[in-house]
Structure formats: C-alpha cells, structure tokens
C-alpha cells in the first residue's frame, strides 16, 4: 500500500475518532436531557390520558445510553481496524438514527396535541381520582404546589369533585395544595389572599409543550450527527477492505 493510501486511511480514522468524541458528548447531552425531563416535575405525567410522553422520554433515555456505548465501541473499532466491529458500529448508528428520528417526530406531533388532550382529560382526572387513587392524588398536589395553580380551569372546579362530595368531615373547600402557603387545613378558605386562583390546565400544557419542543429538537438534531458517523464509518470500512485485498489478493474467503 502506498504512502498516499496510508495517509488517506489515517485521515479517515482521525475524522471518525473526532466524530466519536462529538458523538460521546452528544450522547451525554441526550442522556442529560432525558434524566432532567424525568426529574423535572415528571410526577404529574400520571395525570395524562396517554402514555406518549413517558414513552418518548424512555426512548430518548435508551438512545442516550446506547450512543455512549456506540461511541466507545467506534473508537475501539478504529483503534483495532476491525471491519466486523465497524459493521456492527454502523448498524447501531442507523438504529440510533431511527430511534431519535422517531422521538423527534413523535414529540413534535404530540406537542401540537397536548393542549387538546389535557382539555379532554385533566378536569375529569382531578375531580374523580383525588383522594381516591394515591398516585393521582400525589400528582395533583405536586402539580398544584409547583405550578401555583388550583383546579383544571379554575379553583371552582373542586366544588364538583368526588372528594368533597364524599368526605363530609373535611372543612376544606379546595385541597391544601391550592394554598399560596401550604399547611394542613389551609384549604378551608378560598379567599384570593389564601389560594391560587389560576387553573392548572394552561400552565401544565405550556410546560409540557416546552419540554416536548426540547425533546423534538434534541432527537432530530442528533440525527444529523449520526449521518456523518454512518458516512465516515462506511468510508473507513471500504478503505480497510481495500487494504486487506491489496495485502492478500488471493484471499476470497472474507466477505466482511
């Protein structure tokens, strides 16, 4: 093999190694965004009617972890000039590309529909499950405390809740989590100086739309990085194959 071909091979290796460093950083970023989304007020997703949002987050989390693994594997494949590992590396890049493209597209579509989903389901969920289902009750309190809101559209929604209609011992007119300063029994007064009057629906929808926009940008943006990795991975594979063919032109047993 001539010095020119050797130089070309080394250039491709260096470019692919540089890509893998970028890929590793991108994977850490994707993983960080997914973990941040899970931690940041993730508890209230139990109030959603569909599982679309948590599925998007878990797919992104899986893609981020896979990206980190593939970046290390790509560096090792380049170091060892292993064509078989390169094929597996390229396959995983294509798989990650498809996962993240799906996450980006689904997050974008769901962002357009989350407001209507909440309008159809949130009020009914709050009024029929509060103090009846423990996980839903905790999610409602978490939502109202963190968003400083009360009820779905308005604090008056609580008048029709199964909780108030069935619990004849409580003196509350709204949950304690509606209060501006939360304390036991503070929900006995619905005076504007005591409770938050804003409904939770629009605030929750806006918060989710912002998160979904970030997930969509991350999913679709990282896809661009994968394309370069696939191109340079294939280029290195064929250069290594050509090098082996030049060194041993009689060997026709290897397909990879």
Secondary structure, DSSP 8 states (H G I E B T S, - for coil): --HHHHHHHHHHHHHHHHHHHHHHHHHHHHHHHHHHHHHSSGGGGGGSSSSHHHHHHHHHHHHHHHHHHHHHHHHHHHHHT-HHHHHHHHHHHHHHHHHHHHHHHHHHHHHHHHHHHHHHHHHHHHHHHTTTSHHHHHHHHHHHHHHT--SSSBGGGGGG-HHHHH-SS---SS-GGGBSS--TTGGG---TTTB--B-SHHHHHHHHHHHHHHHHHHHHHHHHHHHHHHHHHHHHHHHHHHHHHHH-TT------
